[in-house]
Amino acid sequence: MNALEVHNLRFSYPDGVEALRGLSFTVAEGERVGLVGPNGAGKSTLLWHLNGLLPEILPKEPAVTVFGIPLIQANLERIRAEVGLMFQDPDDQLFCPTVAEDVAFGPQQAGLSKVEVRQRVKSALAQAGACNLENRLPHHLSQGEKRRVCLAGLLACKPRLLALDEPTSDLDPRGRRELKALLKSLPITQIISTHDLELVVELCPRVIVLDAGQIAAEGPTVEIFSDEPFMLKHGLERPHILLHHHPHPAGVQNNKA
């Protein structure tokens, strides 16, 4: 089964800016896919659509399907239970007095018992490597710690798909390494929007390149990232990790013409 199916997804903001221009792609269950592109390409807007955070009037023919569930108004609660969205700024996601309360918020909204909520909080904090942060104040945490807590809050809801917006932004090298190892260890479908192209090389076998609200290319990460003229054309650079890598030329689908 596909975890995610997007077909001809279009979206314009109230000021008339056309952010998404007919996107179509799929993500298989268990796959980890990178989403890259220059600023303003539409990456965050796309992620917000995956659990209905932009509740504009939905079309009769839904453009997004999550684990076979079409994204329509009647299915929003089910979709949001399946998709865990991490915002680009962790301060937009953390709002409770303590870490434990923040992680517990999602399960509580699902109507779980106090015992089940407590179990989920402990399990999610352990998965995210944040057990020692349980009683801390979220606004006193480092950026890396905040991102771990945000991730724990998502994991406590037991999503089947993680949509992560710039998960390594503002992290120091150690924080980046730790978060990369954490994401790699999670057996959950992931779509990762990021400017950290080396992270995409290390974690995501497949990448989707967005530019001006359209898919410029999708296919094997190493092959697309190794095409330096294409990368420069779309406001990107070949990551340092690939400087001495020689990719196989097959398998890339793009519209470089």
DRENKOLMAR-767593 format. One record per residue (C-alpha): x, y, z; residue in one letter. Coordinates in Angstrom, 2 decimals. Example, Ala and Ser with C-alpha at 12.3 -4.5 7.8 and 13.67 -1.06 7.14 Angstrom:
# DRENKOLMAR-767593
R      xx      yy      zz residu
R   12.30   -4.50    7.80      A
R   13.67   -1.06    7.14      S
***
This chain:
# DRENKOLMAR-767593
R      xx      yy      zz residu
R    0.00    0.00    0.00      M
R    1.09    3.56   -0.63      N
R    1.35    5.69    2.49      A
R    0.71    8.82    0.47      L
R   -0.78    9.59   -2.92      E
R   -0.87   13.15   -4.24      V
R   -2.63   13.83   -7.53      H
R   -2.73   17.23   -9.25      N
R   -2.53   19.14   -5.96      L
R   -3.04   22.86   -6.46      R
R   -3.20   25.65   -3.89      F
R   -3.19   29.45   -3.97      S
R   -2.99   31.75   -0.95      Y
R   -5.60   34.50   -0.46      P
R   -3.19   37.11   -1.88      D
R   -3.20   35.22   -5.17      G
R    0.20   33.55   -4.85      V
R    0.01   30.15   -6.53      E
R    2.02   27.99   -4.15      A
R    1.36   24.52   -5.58      L
R    0.83   23.93   -9.28      R
R   -0.47   20.46   -9.97      G
R    1.80   18.20   -7.87      L
R    1.52   14.43   -8.35      S
R    3.63   11.78   -6.60      F
R    3.39    8.76   -4.29      T
R    5.27    7.61   -1.20      V
R    5.29    3.90   -0.39      A
R    4.67    2.66    3.13      E
R    7.97    2.51    5.01      G
R    9.74    4.79    2.53      E
R   11.80    7.82    3.57      R
R   11.67   10.59    0.95      V
R   13.48   13.93    0.86      G
R   11.71   17.12   -0.23      L
R   14.08   19.88   -1.35      V
R   14.04   23.12   -3.27      G
R   14.81   26.84   -2.93      P
R   12.99   29.13   -0.52      N
R    9.43   29.72   -1.70      G
R    9.28   26.48   -3.67      A
R    6.17   25.30   -1.81      G
R    7.70   22.68    0.49      K
R    6.04   23.78    3.73      S
R    2.74   24.40    1.97      T
R    2.83   20.84    0.66      L
R    3.52   19.39    4.13      L
R    0.65   21.39    5.64      W
R   -1.71   19.77    3.15      H
R   -0.85   16.26    4.28      L
R   -2.97   16.45    7.41      N
R   -5.40   19.16    6.37      G
R   -3.84   22.18    8.09      L
R   -5.01   24.36    5.20      L
R   -8.77   23.68    5.37      P
R   -9.74   25.50    2.20      E
R  -12.81   24.20    0.38      I
R  -11.68   20.73   -0.61      L
R  -12.33   19.60   -4.20      P
R  -14.90   16.94   -5.05      K
R  -12.02   14.77   -6.24      E
R   -9.52   14.77   -3.32      P
R   -5.94   15.51   -4.32      A
R   -4.36   13.81   -1.27      V
R   -4.88   10.25   -0.04      T
R   -3.21    8.92    3.13      V
R   -3.11    5.14    3.61      F
R   -6.13    4.85    1.35      G
R   -8.09    7.58    3.16      I
R   -9.02   10.52    0.90      P
R   -8.38   13.97    2.38      L
R  -11.88   15.37    2.62      I
R  -13.53   17.33    5.41      Q
R  -15.26   14.25    6.83      A
R  -11.93   12.40    7.16      N
R   -9.78   15.12    8.75      L
R   -9.75   13.52   12.21      E
R   -8.68   10.14   10.77      R
R   -6.02   11.75    8.57      I
R   -4.56   13.74   11.45      R
R   -4.29   10.56   13.51      A
R   -2.17    9.02   10.74      E
R    0.09   11.99    9.90      V
R    2.45   13.57   12.43      G
R    3.59   17.02   11.29      L
R    6.69   18.66   12.78      M
R    6.76   22.42   12.23      F
R    9.88   24.23   11.07      Q
R   10.04   26.25   14.31      D
R    9.68   24.02   17.41      P
R    8.41   27.00   19.42      D
R    5.27   26.88   17.26      D
R    4.65   23.34   18.50      Q
R    5.54   23.52   22.20      L
R    3.05   25.37   24.38      F
R    2.52   23.43   27.64      C
R    4.19   24.19   31.00      P
R    6.30   21.02   31.00      T
R    7.69   18.58   28.46      V
R    5.58   15.73   29.82      A
R    2.40   17.78   29.41      E
R    3.36   18.72   25.86      D
R    3.97   15.10   24.87      V
R    0.73   14.06   26.57      A
R   -1.40   16.64   24.75      F
R   -2.06   14.60   21.59      G
R   -3.00   11.34   23.31      P
R   -5.27   13.27   25.70      Q
R   -7.11   14.82   22.75      Q
R   -7.65   11.29   21.43      A
R   -9.58   10.47   24.60      G
R   -7.16    7.89   25.97      L
R   -7.16    6.92   29.65      S
R   -4.70    8.51   32.05      K
R   -2.81    5.22   32.29      V
R   -2.52    4.88   28.51      E
R   -1.49    8.52   28.13      V
R    1.23    8.06   30.73      R
R    2.50    4.93   29.01      Q
R    2.61    6.69   25.66      R
R    4.48    9.67   27.10      V
R    7.17    7.46   28.63      K
R    7.49    5.34   25.48      S
R    7.67    8.35   23.15      A
R   10.24   10.17   25.28      L
R   12.35    7.01   25.33      A
R   12.10    6.66   21.53      Q
R   13.16   10.28   21.09      A
R   16.01    9.99   23.56      G
R   14.40   12.62   25.80      A
R   13.56   10.76   29.03      C
R   15.68   13.18   31.05      N
R   13.63   16.15   29.82      L
R   10.23   15.03   31.15      E
R    9.90   17.69   33.86      N
R   11.76   20.49   32.08      R
R   10.22   23.73   30.86      L
R   10.06   23.63   27.05      P
R   11.23   27.23   26.63      H
R   14.40   26.45   28.62      H
R   15.48   23.67   26.24      L
R   18.13   23.86   23.55      S
R   17.04   23.71   19.89      Q
R   18.08   20.06   19.67      G
R   16.16   19.20   22.84      E
R   13.08   21.05   21.59      K
R   13.13   19.08   18.36      R
R   13.38   15.81   20.29      R
R   10.38   16.81   22.40      V
R    8.41   17.80   19.29      C
R    9.18   14.42   17.79      L
R    8.20   12.67   21.03      A
R    4.88   14.51   20.94      G
R    4.26   13.14   17.46      L
R    5.35    9.61   18.35      L
R    3.03    9.58   21.36      A
R    0.14    9.78   18.89      C
R    1.45    6.71   17.03      K
R    1.33    8.17   13.50      P
R    2.07    6.03   10.44      R
R    3.55    8.94    8.46      L
R    5.91   11.68    9.69      L
R    6.04   14.96    7.76      A
R    9.10   16.86    9.00      L
R    9.78   20.50    8.11      D
R   13.48   21.43    8.40      E
R   14.17   19.01   11.29      P
R   17.89   19.88   11.55      T
R   17.53   23.67   11.31      S
R   19.58   25.52   13.97      D
R   21.17   22.32   15.31      L
R   24.86   22.05   16.12      D
R   26.81   19.15   14.55      P
R   26.21   16.81   17.50      R
R   22.50   17.62   17.58      G
R   22.29   17.01   13.85      R
R   24.04   13.63   14.16      R
R   21.77   12.56   17.02      E
R   18.58   13.57   15.21      L
R   19.72   11.88   12.00      K
R   20.36    8.63   13.90      A
R   16.97    8.93   15.60      L
R   15.08    9.42   12.32      L
R   16.99    6.56   10.73      K
R   15.96    4.25   13.57      S
R   12.23    4.95   13.29      L
R   10.30    2.32   11.27      P
R    7.79    4.94   10.12      I
R    7.16    6.39    6.66      T
R    8.82    9.82    6.48      Q
R    8.78   12.79    4.13      I
R   11.52   15.25    5.12      I
R   11.56   18.82    3.83      S
R   15.00   20.33    4.31      T
R   17.85   22.49    3.02      H
R   20.25   20.00    4.63      D
R   21.10   18.09    1.45      L
R   23.69   15.90    3.14      E
R   20.97   14.71    5.51      L
R   18.87   13.76    2.49      V
R   21.78   11.81    0.98      V
R   22.30    9.96    4.26      E
R   18.64    9.20    5.03      L
R   16.52    9.34    1.88      C
R   17.05    6.99   -1.08      P
R   14.56    9.06   -3.09      R
R   14.13   12.82   -3.40      V
R   11.54   15.20   -4.81      I
R   12.80   18.58   -6.03      V
R   10.27   21.41   -5.90      L
R   10.68   24.78   -7.59      D
R    8.03   27.47   -8.01      A
R    5.31   25.10   -6.83      G
R    6.11   22.37   -9.35      Q
R    8.06   19.12   -9.28      I
R   11.32   19.75  -11.14      A
R   12.58   16.20  -10.63      A
R   12.01   13.07   -8.58      E
R   14.07    9.92   -8.38      G
R   17.19    8.45   -6.73      P
R   18.77   11.05   -4.48      T
R   22.40   10.49   -5.45      V
R   21.70   10.66   -9.17      E
R   19.70   13.88   -9.00      I
R   22.05   15.60   -6.55      F
R   25.06   14.66   -8.69      S
R   23.72   16.63  -11.67      D
R   25.36   19.93  -10.84      E
R   23.89   22.02  -13.72      P
R   20.39   20.87  -12.76      F
R   20.99   21.61   -9.08      M
R   22.29   25.12   -9.79      L
R   19.35   25.81  -12.09      K
R   16.99   25.15   -9.21      H
R   18.81   27.12   -6.52      G
R   20.63   24.14   -5.02      L
R   24.22   22.93   -4.84      E
R   25.71   19.48   -5.07      R
R   26.35   18.45   -1.44      P
R   29.94   18.00   -0.32      H
R   29.31   14.36    0.59      I
R   28.90   13.58   -3.15      L
R   32.00   15.35   -4.46      L
R   33.78   12.05   -5.10      H
R   30.71    9.93   -5.78      H
R   29.99    8.55   -9.27      H
R   26.27    7.76   -9.62      P
R   24.67    5.38  -12.08      H
R   22.78    7.41  -14.69      P
R   19.54    5.37  -14.78      A
R   16.29    5.89  -12.93      G
R   15.87    9.67  -12.77      V
R   12.52   11.19  -13.72      Q
R   12.62   14.94  -14.27      N
R   11.78   17.77  -16.61      N
R   15.19   19.36  -17.01      K
R   14.45   20.50  -20.56      A
***
